[in-house]
Amino acid sequence: MTSTWKWTTGSIYYSMLAVPEALGPSNVSQVVDLSSDNIYAPAYAIYENGAPVRLALFNYVSDSSGASDYTATISLGGADLPSGNVSVR
């Protein structure tokens, strides 16, 4: 009996699809790990020229019950950021 190796895509592949979009085209991006306590929901701030411009928030857990829904509250300099400009991929 012969067994063939089946190709699979790991989680690293999917995160690398999002990273170029989060960094943007400026070529001056700096990424800061926000050190969340949850290893399944890492968070990163993207800075350009020393100013924060984007956040990259990941949720690596999903289930049909909704128990893995991810809610983030982000503050910058003590002020909450507006939630009207959020893209989910």
MMTF fields as JSON, N, C-alpha, C and O atoms, coordinates in Angstrom:
{
  "mmtfVersion": "1.0.0",
  "mmtfProducer": "UNKNOWN",
  "numBonds": 355,
  "numAtoms": 356,
  "numGroups": 89,
  "numChains": 1,
  "numModels": 1,
  "chainsPerModel": [1],
  "groupsPerChain": [89],
  "chainIdList": ["A"],
  "bondAtomList": [4, 2, 8, 6, 12, 10, 16, 14, 20, 18, 24, 22, 28, 26, 32, 30, 36, 34, 40, 38, 44, 42, 48, 46, 52, 50, 56, 54, 60, 58, 64, 62, 68, 66, 72, 70, 76, 74, 80, 78, 84, 82, 88, 86, 92, 90, 96, 94, 100, 98, 104, 102, 108, 106, 112, 110, 116, 114, 120, 118, 124, 122, 128, 126, 132, 130, 136, 134, 140, 138, 144, 142, 148, 146, 152, 150, 156, 154, 160, 158, 164, 162, 168, 166, 172, 170, 176, 174, 180, 178, 184, 182, 188, 186, 192, 190, 196, 194, 200, 198, 204, 202, 208, 206, 212, 210, 216, 214, 220, 218, 224, 222, 228, 226, 232, 230, 236, 234, 240, 238, 244, 242, 248, 246, 252, 250, 256, 254, 260, 258, 264, 262, 268, 266, 272, 270, 276, 274, 280, 278, 284, 282, 288, 286, 292, 290, 296, 294, 300, 298, 304, 302, 308, 306, 312, 310, 316, 314, 320, 318, 324, 322, 328, 326, 332, 330, 336, 334, 340, 338, 344, 342, 348, 346, 352, 350],
  "bondOrderList": [1, 1, 1, 1, 1, 1, 1, 1, 1, 1, 1, 1, 1, 1, 1, 1, 1, 1, 1, 1, 1, 1, 1, 1, 1, 1, 1, 1, 1, 1, 1, 1, 1, 1, 1, 1, 1, 1, 1, 1, 1, 1, 1, 1, 1, 1, 1, 1, 1, 1, 1, 1, 1, 1, 1, 1, 1, 1, 1, 1, 1, 1, 1, 1, 1, 1, 1, 1, 1, 1, 1, 1, 1, 1, 1, 1, 1, 1, 1, 1, 1, 1, 1, 1, 1, 1, 1, 1],
  "groupList": [{"groupName": "MET", "atomNameList": ["N", "CA", "C", "O"], "elementList": ["N", "C", "C", "O"], "formalChargeList": [0, 0, 0, 0], "bondAtomList": [1, 0, 2, 1, 3, 2], "bondOrderList": [1, 1, 2], "singleLetterCode": "M", "chemCompType": "L-PEPTIDE LINKING"}, {"groupName": "THR", "atomNameList": ["N", "CA", "C", "O"], "elementList": ["N", "C", "C", "O"], "formalChargeList": [0, 0, 0, 0], "bondAtomList": [1, 0, 2, 1, 3, 2], "bondOrderList": [1, 1, 2], "singleLetterCode": "T", "chemCompType": "L-PEPTIDE LINKING"}, {"groupName": "SER", "atomNameList": ["N", "CA", "C", "O"], "elementList": ["N", "C", "C", "O"], "formalChargeList": [0, 0, 0, 0], "bondAtomList": [1, 0, 2, 1, 3, 2], "bondOrderList": [1, 1, 2], "singleLetterCode": "S", "chemCompType": "L-PEPTIDE LINKING"}, {"groupName": "TRP", "atomNameList": ["N", "CA", "C", "O"], "elementList": ["N", "C", "C", "O"], "formalChargeList": [0, 0, 0, 0], "bondAtomList": [1, 0, 2, 1, 3, 2], "bondOrderList": [1, 1, 2], "singleLetterCode": "W", "chemCompType": "L-PEPTIDE LINKING"}, {"groupName": "LYS", "atomNameList": ["N", "CA", "C", "O"], "elementList": ["N", "C", "C", "O"], "formalChargeList": [0, 0, 0, 0], "bondAtomList": [1, 0, 2, 1, 3, 2], "bondOrderList": [1, 1, 2], "singleLetterCode": "K", "chemCompType": "L-PEPTIDE LINKING"}, {"groupName": "GLY", "atomNameList": ["N", "CA", "C", "O"], "elementList": ["N", "C", "C", "O"], "formalChargeList": [0, 0, 0, 0], "bondAtomList": [1, 0, 2, 1, 3, 2], "bondOrderList": [1, 1, 2], "singleLetterCode": "G", "chemCompType": "PEPTIDE LINKING"}, {"groupName": "ILE", "atomNameList": ["N", "CA", "C", "O"], "elementList": ["N", "C", "C", "O"], "formalChargeList": [0, 0, 0, 0], "bondAtomList": [1, 0, 2, 1, 3, 2], "bondOrderList": [1, 1, 2], "singleLetterCode": "I", "chemCompType": "L-PEPTIDE LINKING"}, {"groupName": "TYR", "atomNameList": ["N", "CA", "C", "O"], "elementList": ["N", "C", "C", "O"], "formalChargeList": [0, 0, 0, 0], "bondAtomList": [1, 0, 2, 1, 3, 2], "bondOrderList": [1, 1, 2], "singleLetterCode": "Y", "chemCompType": "L-PEPTIDE LINKING"}, {"groupName": "LEU", "atomNameList": ["N", "CA", "C", "O"], "elementList": ["N", "C", "C", "O"], "formalChargeList": [0, 0, 0, 0], "bondAtomList": [1, 0, 2, 1, 3, 2], "bondOrderList": [1, 1, 2], "singleLetterCode": "L", "chemCompType": "L-PEPTIDE LINKING"}, {"groupName": "ALA", "atomNameList": ["N", "CA", "C", "O"], "elementList": ["N", "C", "C", "O"], "formalChargeList": [0, 0, 0, 0], "bondAtomList": [1, 0, 2, 1, 3, 2], "bondOrderList": [1, 1, 2], "singleLetterCode": "A", "chemCompType": "L-PEPTIDE LINKING"}, {"groupName": "VAL", "atomNameList": ["N", "CA", "C", "O"], "elementList": ["N", "C", "C", "O"], "formalChargeList": [0, 0, 0, 0], "bondAtomList": [1, 0, 2, 1, 3, 2], "bondOrderList": [1, 1, 2], "singleLetterCode": "V", "chemCompType": "L-PEPTIDE LINKING"}, {"groupName": "PRO", "atomNameList": ["N", "CA", "C", "O"], "elementList": ["N", "C", "C", "O"], "formalChargeList": [0, 0, 0, 0], "bondAtomList": [1, 0, 2, 1, 3, 2], "bondOrderList": [1, 1, 2], "singleLetterCode": "P", "chemCompType": "L-PEPTIDE LINKING"}, {"groupName": "GLU", "atomNameList": ["N", "CA", "C", "O"], "elementList": ["N", "C", "C", "O"], "formalChargeList": [0, 0, 0, 0], "bondAtomList": [1, 0, 2, 1, 3, 2], "bondOrderList": [1, 1, 2], "singleLetterCode": "E", "chemCompType": "L-PEPTIDE LINKING"}, {"groupName": "ASN", "atomNameList": ["N", "CA", "C", "O"], "elementList": ["N", "C", "C", "O"], "formalChargeList": [0, 0, 0, 0], "bondAtomList": [1, 0, 2, 1, 3, 2], "bondOrderList": [1, 1, 2], "singleLetterCode": "N", "chemCompType": "L-PEPTIDE LINKING"}, {"groupName": "GLN", "atomNameList": ["N", "CA", "C", "O"], "elementList": ["N", "C", "C", "O"], "formalChargeList": [0, 0, 0, 0], "bondAtomList": [1, 0, 2, 1, 3, 2], "bondOrderList": [1, 1, 2], "singleLetterCode": "Q", "chemCompType": "L-PEPTIDE LINKING"}, {"groupName": "ASP", "atomNameList": ["N", "CA", "C", "O"], "elementList": ["N", "C", "C", "O"], "formalChargeList": [0, 0, 0, 0], "bondAtomList": [1, 0, 2, 1, 3, 2], "bondOrderList": [1, 1, 2], "singleLetterCode": "D", "chemCompType": "L-PEPTIDE LINKING"}, {"groupName": "ARG", "atomNameList": ["N", "CA", "C", "O"], "elementList": ["N", "C", "C", "O"], "formalChargeList": [0, 0, 0, 0], "bondAtomList": [1, 0, 2, 1, 3, 2], "bondOrderList": [1, 1, 2], "singleLetterCode": "R", "chemCompType": "L-PEPTIDE LINKING"}, {"groupName": "PHE", "atomNameList": ["N", "CA", "C", "O"], "elementList": ["N", "C", "C", "O"], "formalChargeList": [0, 0, 0, 0], "bondAtomList": [1, 0, 2, 1, 3, 2], "bondOrderList": [1, 1, 2], "singleLetterCode": "F", "chemCompType": "L-PEPTIDE LINKING"}],
  "groupTypeList": [0, 1, 2, 1, 3, 4, 3, 1, 1, 5, 2, 6, 7, 7, 2, 0, 8, 9, 10, 11, 12, 9, 8, 5, 11, 2, 13, 10, 2, 14, 10, 10, 15, 8, 2, 2, 15, 13, 6, 7, 9, 11, 9, 7, 9, 6, 7, 12, 13, 5, 9, 11, 10, 16, 8, 9, 8, 17, 13, 7, 10, 2, 15, 2, 2, 5, 9, 2, 15, 7, 1, 9, 1, 6, 2, 8, 5, 5, 9, 15, 8, 11, 2, 5, 13, 10, 2, 10, 16],
  "groupIdList": [1, 2, 3, 4, 5, 6, 7, 8, 9, 10, 11, 12, 13, 14, 15, 16, 17, 18, 19, 20, 21, 22, 23, 24, 25, 26, 27, 28, 29, 30, 31, 32, 33, 34, 35, 36, 37, 38, 39, 40, 41, 42, 43, 44, 45, 46, 47, 48, 49, 50, 51, 52, 53, 54, 55, 56, 57, 58, 59, 60, 61, 62, 63, 64, 65, 66, 67, 68, 69, 70, 71, 72, 73, 74, 75, 76, 77, 78, 79, 80, 81, 82, 83, 84, 85, 86, 87, 88, 89],
  "secStructList": [7, 7, 7, 7, 7, 7, 7, 7, 7, 7, 2, 2, 2, 2, 2, 2, 2, 2, 2, 2, 2, 2, 2, 7, 1, 1, 1, 7, 3, 3, 3, 3, 3, 7, 7, 7, 1, 7, 6, 6, 1, 7, 3, 3, 3, 3, 3, 3, 6, 6, 3, 3, 3, 3, 3, 3, 3, 7, 7, 7, 7, 7, 7, 6, 6, 1, 6, 6, 7, 7, 7, 7, 7, 7, 3, 3, 6, 6, 3, 3, 7, 7, 1, 1, 1, 7, 7, 7, 7],
  "xCoordList": [0.85, 0.0, 0.899, 1.844, 0.601, 1.392, 0.618, -0.574, 1.306, 0.7, 1.295, 2.513, 0.458, 0.957, 0.843, -0.083, 1.796, 1.799, 0.808, 0.817, -0.044, -1.041, -0.575, -0.187, -0.622, -0.191, -1.258, -2.443, -0.852, -1.776, -1.197, 0.012, -2.055, -1.632, -1.686, -2.716, -0.583, -0.533, -0.997, -1.21, -1.154, -1.658, -0.714, -1.162, 0.567, 1.522, 1.189, 1.303, 0.784, 0.435, -0.67, -0.562, -1.717, -2.847, -2.481, -2.95, -1.67, -1.274, -0.394, -0.442, 0.4, 1.25, 0.449, 0.948, -0.749, -1.616, -2.067, -2.232, -2.264, -2.754, -1.651, -1.9, -0.451, 0.636, 0.959, 1.048, 1.14, 1.445, 0.352, 0.643, -0.895, -1.99, -1.945, -2.202, -1.625, -1.548, -0.386, -0.506, 0.736, 1.904, 1.7, 2.162, 1.022, 0.775, 1.969, 3.009, 1.824, 2.844, 3.91, 4.769, 3.89, 4.773, 6.253, 7.112, 6.557, 7.94, 8.632, 9.861, 7.877, 8.452, 7.732, 7.817, 7.032, 6.24, 7.119, 8.162, 6.67, 7.277, 6.16, 5.075, 6.41, 5.396, 5.763, 6.899, 4.785, 4.971, 3.997, 2.79, 4.53, 3.712, 3.058, 3.752, 1.751, 1.038, 0.961, 0.317, 1.599, 1.746, 0.432, 0.297, -0.526, -1.793, -1.561, -0.634, -2.393, -2.271, -2.816, -2.591, -3.519, -4.161, -3.331, -3.239, -2.732, -1.887, -2.704, -2.147, -4.016, -4.863, -5.434, -6.14, -5.136, -5.618, -4.519, -4.66, -3.426, -2.346, -2.761, -3.631, -2.122, -2.431, -1.131, -0.159, -1.13, 0.052, -0.36, -1.408, 0.467, 0.272, 1.254, 2.412, 0.796, 1.665, 1.858, 0.9, 3.109, 3.488, 4.145, 4.825, 3.936, 4.651, 5.192, 4.444, 6.475, 7.142, 6.863, 6.684, 6.827, 6.653, 5.227, 4.995, 4.256, 2.854, 2.055, 2.228, 1.182, 0.363, -0.66, -1.363, -0.737, -1.661, -2.648, -3.736, -2.288, -3.157, -2.924, -1.895, -3.9, -3.774, -4.032, -4.849, -3.338, -3.597, -3.966, -3.138, -5.211, -5.728, -6.112, -6.825, -5.644, -5.893, -6.702, -6.547, -7.565, -8.302, -8.122, -8.71, -7.332, -7.02, -7.999, -7.781, -9.062, -10.017, -11.378, -11.797, -12.049, -13.418, -14.234, -13.725, -15.484, -16.425, -17.811, -18.032, -18.72, -20.056, -20.909, -21.947, -20.495, -21.295, -21.124, -21.938, -20.075, -19.804, -18.985, -18.698, -18.6, -17.828, -16.431, -15.763, -15.989, -14.65, -14.679, -13.66, -15.833, -15.898, -14.868, -14.572, -14.333, -13.235, -13.674, -14.061, -13.616, -13.933, -12.678, -12.065, -12.296, -11.098, -11.473, -12.226, -10.951, -11.081, -9.677, -8.814, -9.453, -8.116, -8.115, -8.993, -7.135, -6.974, -5.611, -4.634, -5.555, -4.306, -4.164, -4.935, -3.191, -3.001, -4.185, -4.484, -4.871, -5.993, -7.32, -8.357, -7.326, -8.576, -8.924, -8.057, -10.194, -10.626, -10.59, -10.929, -10.177, -10.17, -11.567, -12.318, -11.937, -13.262, -13.37, -12.395, -14.557, -14.741, -15.332, -15.635, -15.504, -16.147, -15.292, -15.82, -13.992, -13.121, -12.417, -11.211, -13.196, -12.671, -12.869, -13.963, -11.819, -11.923, -11.674, -10.723, -12.537, -12.397, -12.102, -12.809, -11.067, -10.67, -10.693, -10.392],
  "yCoordList": [-1.17, 0.0, 1.237, 1.329, 2.164, 3.376, 4.552, 4.725, 5.334, 6.52, 7.758, 7.858, 8.686, 9.931, 11.045, 11.085, 11.933, 13.077, 14.097, 14.429, 14.598, 15.588, 16.964, 17.162, 17.895, 19.256, 19.977, 19.888, 20.691, 21.493, 22.891, 23.099, 23.815, 25.194, 25.449, 25.229, 25.909, 26.194, 27.599, 28.412, 27.885, 29.191, 30.332, 31.465, 30.059, 31.106, 31.667, 32.872, 30.817, 31.258, 32.31, 33.345, 32.061, 32.98, 34.311, 35.357, 34.294, 35.564, 36.377, 37.607, 35.723, 36.451, 37.105, 38.027, 36.664, 37.347, 38.699, 39.652, 38.788, 40.018, 41.023, 42.228, 40.557, 41.461, 42.527, 43.697, 42.205, 43.271, 44.333, 45.518, 43.914, 44.878, 45.78, 46.979, 45.217, 46.01, 46.996, 48.126, 46.572, 47.459, 48.61, 49.72, 48.376, 49.436, 49.689, 49.047, 50.628, 50.865, 51.894, 52.181, 52.454, 53.585, 53.222, 54.076, 51.979, 51.52, 52.168, 52.148, 52.733, 53.293, 52.739, 53.32, 51.633, 51.072, 50.468, 49.875, 50.634, 49.986, 49.243, 49.794, 48.009, 47.188, 47.033, 46.707, 47.273, 47.138, 46.084, 46.181, 45.081, 44.039, 44.625, 45.105, 44.591, 45.158, 44.198, 44.502, 43.058, 42.09, 41.759, 41.91, 41.31, 40.894, 39.619, 38.86, 39.395, 38.216, 36.959, 35.848, 37.127, 36.008, 35.597, 36.355, 34.416, 33.983, 33.684, 33.596, 33.527, 33.258, 34.529, 34.46, 35.68, 36.956, 38.018, 38.966, 37.862, 38.851, 40.189, 40.251, 41.251, 42.605, 43.347, 43.239, 44.099, 44.849, 46.255, 46.449, 47.229, 48.604, 48.854, 48.442, 49.525, 49.874, 51.386, 52.157, 51.779, 53.185, 53.548, 52.725, 54.787, 55.34, 56.698, 57.56, 56.882, 58.133, 58.491, 59.662, 57.474, 57.693, 57.904, 58.113, 57.854, 58.061, 56.783, 56.137, 56.411, 55.214, 55.455, 56.466, 54.521, 54.683, 53.529, 53.723, 52.326, 51.166, 50.189, 50.221, 49.326, 48.209, 46.93, 46.906, 45.886, 44.556, 43.655, 43.359, 43.227, 42.376, 41.037, 40.993, 39.954, 38.616, 37.815, 37.975, 36.951, 36.001, 34.639, 34.369, 33.793, 32.485, 31.391, 30.22, 31.749, 30.753, 31.071, 32.227, 30.039, 30.232, 28.996, 27.875, 29.221, 28.127, 28.649, 29.86, 27.772, 28.173, 28.734, 29.343, 28.541, 29.024, 30.515, 31.118, 31.122, 32.534, 32.758, 33.904, 31.696, 31.827, 32.384, 32.833, 32.355, 32.854, 34.253, 34.716, 34.939, 36.301, 37.169, 36.961, 38.136, 38.952, 40.407, 40.983, 40.997, 42.406, 43.111, 42.684, 44.178, 44.928, 46.362, 47.0, 46.861, 48.268, 48.845, 48.417, 49.803, 50.365, 51.821, 52.595, 52.182, 53.576, 54.07, 53.322, 55.311, 55.937, 57.258, 58.189, 57.337, 58.565, 58.869, 60.033, 57.812, 58.012, 58.228, 58.242, 58.399, 58.611, 57.363, 56.764, 56.972, 55.822, 56.186, 57.304, 55.232, 55.439, 55.237, 54.416, 55.961, 55.76, 54.373, 53.842, 53.792, 52.445, 52.437, 51.367, 53.583, 53.658, 53.237, 53.06, 53.069, 52.737, 51.4, 51.354, 50.327, 49.007, 48.114, 48.058, 47.415, 46.431, 45.057, 44.852, 44.121, 42.746, 41.869, 41.914, 41.074, 40.17, 38.77, 37.837],
  "zCoordList": [0.0, 0.0, 0.0, 0.784, -0.866, -0.985, -0.389, -0.643, 0.388, 0.994, 0.346, 0.199, -0.037, -0.611, 0.413, 1.223, 0.353, 1.258, 0.746, -0.439, 1.615, 1.223, 1.672, 2.823, 0.758, 1.028, 1.831, 1.509, 2.872, 3.67, 3.863, 3.753, 4.145, 4.385, 5.88, 6.516, 6.438, 7.867, 8.192, 7.292, 9.465, 9.908, 9.543, 9.363, 9.431, 9.047, 7.674, 7.452, 6.763, 5.409, 5.453, 4.795, 6.212, 6.24, 6.884, 6.435, 7.904, 8.522, 7.582, 7.608, 6.763, 5.821, 4.704, 4.059, 4.464, 3.507, 4.058, 3.297, 5.354, 5.971, 6.251, 6.241, 6.499, 6.904, 5.856, 6.228, 4.581, 3.61, 3.538, 3.372, 3.661, 3.64, 4.871, 4.769, 6.021, 7.255, 7.203, 7.676, 6.63, 6.571, 5.612, 5.877, 4.506, 3.533, 2.632, 2.778, 1.694, 0.663, 1.021, 0.187, 2.213, 2.524, 2.624, 2.408, 2.946, 3.126, 4.326, 4.407, 5.246, 6.478, 7.705, 8.787, 7.546, 8.638, 9.717, 9.443, 10.943, 12.1, 12.823, 13.013, 13.227, 13.889, 15.358, 15.699, 16.214, 17.655, 18.164, 17.943, 18.846, 19.456, 20.699, 21.595, 20.76, 21.9, 23.076, 24.08, 22.969, 24.061, 24.745, 25.959, 23.966, 24.575, 25.383, 25.104, 26.366, 27.215, 26.535, 27.015, 25.441, 24.765, 23.547, 22.581, 23.582, 22.469, 21.22, 20.126, 21.365, 20.215, 19.591, 18.585, 20.176, 19.645, 19.77, 20.543, 19.013, 19.099, 18.489, 17.621, 18.959, 18.492, 18.201, 18.948, 17.109, 16.687, 16.277, 15.662, 16.618, 16.157, 15.025, 15.097, 13.989, 12.862, 12.88, 12.832, 12.951, 12.976, 11.649, 11.036, 11.212, 10.063, 10.476, 10.937, 10.312, 10.706, 12.158, 12.492, 13.023, 14.451, 14.911, 16.102, 13.998, 14.374, 14.132, 13.099, 15.069, 14.861, 13.751, 13.756, 12.802, 11.682, 11.528, 10.985, 11.996, 11.858, 12.997, 13.673, 13.189, 14.118, 13.335, 12.415, 13.704, 13.148, 14.313, 15.175, 14.327, 15.392, 14.777, 13.775, 15.37, 14.843, 15.845, 17.055, 15.333, 16.157, 15.509, 14.462, 16.11, 15.543, 15.98, 15.671, 16.686, 17.159, 16.552, 16.495, 16.107, 15.64, 15.977, 15.988, 16.245, 16.431, 16.11, 16.095, 15.859, 15.432, 16.57, 16.312, 17.814, 18.942, 19.195, 19.894, 18.635, 18.894, 20.145, 20.49, 20.834, 22.071, 21.817, 22.748, 20.57, 20.267, 19.653, 19.142, 19.694, 19.175, 19.892, 21.068, 19.172, 19.663, 19.724, 18.708, 20.893, 21.07, 21.558, 22.537, 20.889, 21.273, 21.601, 20.865, 22.695, 23.046, 23.031, 23.797, 22.17, 21.969, 22.405, 22.023, 23.197, 23.624, 23.177, 23.184, 22.795, 22.367, 23.096, 22.866, 23.962, 24.73, 25.634, 25.898, 26.117, 27.012, 26.317, 26.98, 24.989, 24.263, 23.467, 22.831, 23.504, 22.711, 21.229, 20.841, 20.421, 18.976, 18.42, 18.946, 17.37, 16.782, 16.165, 15.634, 16.239, 15.708, 14.32, 13.793, 13.716, 12.414, 11.24, 10.143, 11.423, 10.308, 10.587, 10.829, 10.547, 10.843, 9.637, 9.074, 9.238, 8.167, 8.755, 9.508, 8.405, 8.886, 7.699, 6.691, 7.811, 6.726, 7.234, 6.489]
}
